[in-house]
Amino acid sequence: MDCYLERGNRGYARFAQERLAIDILAAAKDTIGASCPFDTLPAAGATVDLEFPGSALTACYHMQVVVAPTAPEDGMILQRAASATYAQRRRTWRVPLENRIAFRRLGESSASEAIVMNLSCEGMLMSTSLALAVSSVIEIMLALPGQPAHVVQGRVVRIDPSEPACFGVLFLDLGPEPKRSLTYFMWDRLRTLYPREIKALWPGSRRKVRWPANQPEEPAKE
């Protein structure tokens, strides 16, 4: 972790043509928890550039929103985004999931079934017996536990030729409602699956960090 990306440091963040002061509330490896000073809230997957002016130079970091704020007083979780390659996109938080979904190739009327193996704010890994080609676009009935169902589009970006085959799918242009459902679901699952890591990211700050409201009751830890 660079010395600038440490808890307690203050810098500037650029997003949606704004440059505003930002506080780092927590840091763990290449992931940080930060205040969100923007009137236009960044969605999961958006990029935020951080700047730390010094006497001789300004340190700049290209960050990606992993868990987005849902209100101005919320914090947000950012992760360093060194490039836009698929391998580096996979560094975002992912949660295991065994959830059945319906999907179909773009333009087709008949639907097929798949099982979502894991999920992130950017995409998912799904298992299905239907043959899909890399770069093909599919429509997905994304129904996450505790959230309303949404029809979203995704592009197949990789294939794991197992039996049945697994396909890495990148979400395309999620609308506000699907983004909100996905963000709420990821908040809840991350808190359940990685309580220590999330607690390390949010040990407390001068600003009150609020979890999204109206969440289902957290299941008991094993």
N, C-alpha and C positions, 0 to 999 in steps of 0.2 A: 504494500500500500504506500503510495506516495505521501510525503509529509504534508502536502496541502490537503489531502483527502482524509482528514482526521477529525474526530469529534471535537466540537468547540470552535473550529475554524469558521470564518465568515468570508464569503466571496460574492461573486455576482453570477447570476444565471440569465441566459438568453433564451427566450421562447416567445413565439408569436409576436415578434417585433418589439418585445419588451426586454429591458436589461435592468434587473432588480436585485437587491441584496438578498442573500440566501445564507442560512445557518446550517452547518452540518451537525445533525443531532446524534448520529451514531455511525460507526464504520466497521465493516467486517470484510476483509480481503478486498475484492474489487467492487463491493456493493456498499452503498451508503444510504442512510436515512436522512432526509433533509426537509426543511420547511418549504412551503409552497407559497411564494409571494404573488403569484399571477392571478389576475382577474379571470382570464381564460384558462381553465384547468387543463393540463396536459393529459391525454389519454394514455393508456398502456400501449407501449410500443413507440411512443413519440420520442424525439430526441431533444435533449436539453444541453446546451453548452455552458460549462462552468468556467469562470475566469477568476484568477487570484493574482491581482496586481502586486508587484514587488518593486523594490527600489531600482533594480536593473532590468527586470523582465517581468512579463505576465505569463503565468502558467495557465494553460487552457486544457480542458478535458471534454471530450465528446461522450455524453452519457445517454443512456436509454432508460425510459420510465418502465420499471418492472411492475410495480403496484402503484396505480394512479390515485390521486386524491379525488374524493367525491364532493368535497365542500372546501371553501377557501381556507378554513382553519385546520384542515387535514394536513398531515405530512405526506411525503411520497418516498418511495424506494427507487433509487437510481442505480444503474450498473454501467460500468465502463463499456462502451461500444467501439472497439478498435477499428472495425470495418463492417461491411454489410454482407460478408460471406455467410453461407448457411451454418458452417461449423461454429462461427463465433456467435451467431444468433442463438444457438442452442445453449449458451451460457446463462440464459435467463432462467428464473425459477420455473421448475416443472413439478407437477404433482401427479402421482399415479392415480389411475382411474380405470375402472372396468364398467363402462356405461354403454349400453346399446344405443345406437343412433341409426336413423335412416338417411340415406344420401342417394344422389343420382348424378350422372354425368350432365353437364350443362347442355340444355337443349333436348334432353330425353325426358320421357314421361314416366317410365317405370323406375321404381325405387329399389335399392338394395340395402342390406343391413351390414353394419360394421360395429366393432367393439373399440371404443376409445381406450388405448392403453395408458397414455399419459397426456397431459394438457399443460399449455403455457398461455400467456397472454398473446402470443404470436401465432400459435398453431397447435397441432396435436399429432400424435402417432396413433394410427388406427389399424386394426386388423380386419381383413375381409377376404372372401374367396373370389371376388370380382377382380379381373385383371384391369389394372389402371396404368397408364403410361406417365412418365415424368413430364411435367408441364401441362398435363390435362387439368381442366377446371371442373370442379364438382360443386353441387349445391348440397348443403348439409342442414338437416333439422337438428340444431344444437339444443338439446334439452338437458341442462345441468341440474343436479339435485338441488331443490330449494329455490330454483329460479324459473321464470317463464321460458318457454321454448321460442327460438328464433331461427329463421332460415338465413344462413350465411353462405358465402362463397369461399372456396379455398382452392389452392393450386398444389398439386402433387409435386414435391421437390426432391424426394428420394424414395427408394424402394429397398426394403429388406426382404430378400427372396426366401423367406422361411415358409412353413406350411401351417396355417394359411399365411399369405404374404402380409407384411406390415408396410404401411405407407406413411411417410412424413408429409403433412399437409400444412401449408402456410395460409393463414387467414388473409382474405383480401377485402380491404375497405369496409371494416366493420362499422355499422351505424351506431348512433348514440345508445340505443336500448341494448343491443347485443354487447357493446363494450361495458355498459353498466352491469349487466348480469354476469359477464365474465369476470369483471373486477371484484364484485361482491363474492362470487364463488371462490376466486383465488385467495382473497383475504381470509375467508373462513377456513379453507383447506390448509393454507400455509400456517395459520395459527394452531391448527390441530396437529399437523404432521411435523412441524419444525418449531415447537414452542421455544426452545433454547435459542435458536438462531434469530427468531423474530424478536425475542426479548432482548437479545444482545444488540439488535438494531435500534430498539426503542427503550433505552434505559431511563428516559425522562429528559425533559428539556425545559427551557423557559416558556415555551409555548405548549399549550395543551394539545396533544396528539389524540385524535378521536378515531376510533374504528367506525366503519360504515354502520349505519343503523339498520334495524329491521332484519337482522340476520337470524337464521335458525339457531336453536340452542346447540352449543358446542358439545359433540359427543365425548363421552368419558375416555380418557387416555388409557391405553392398555398397560 
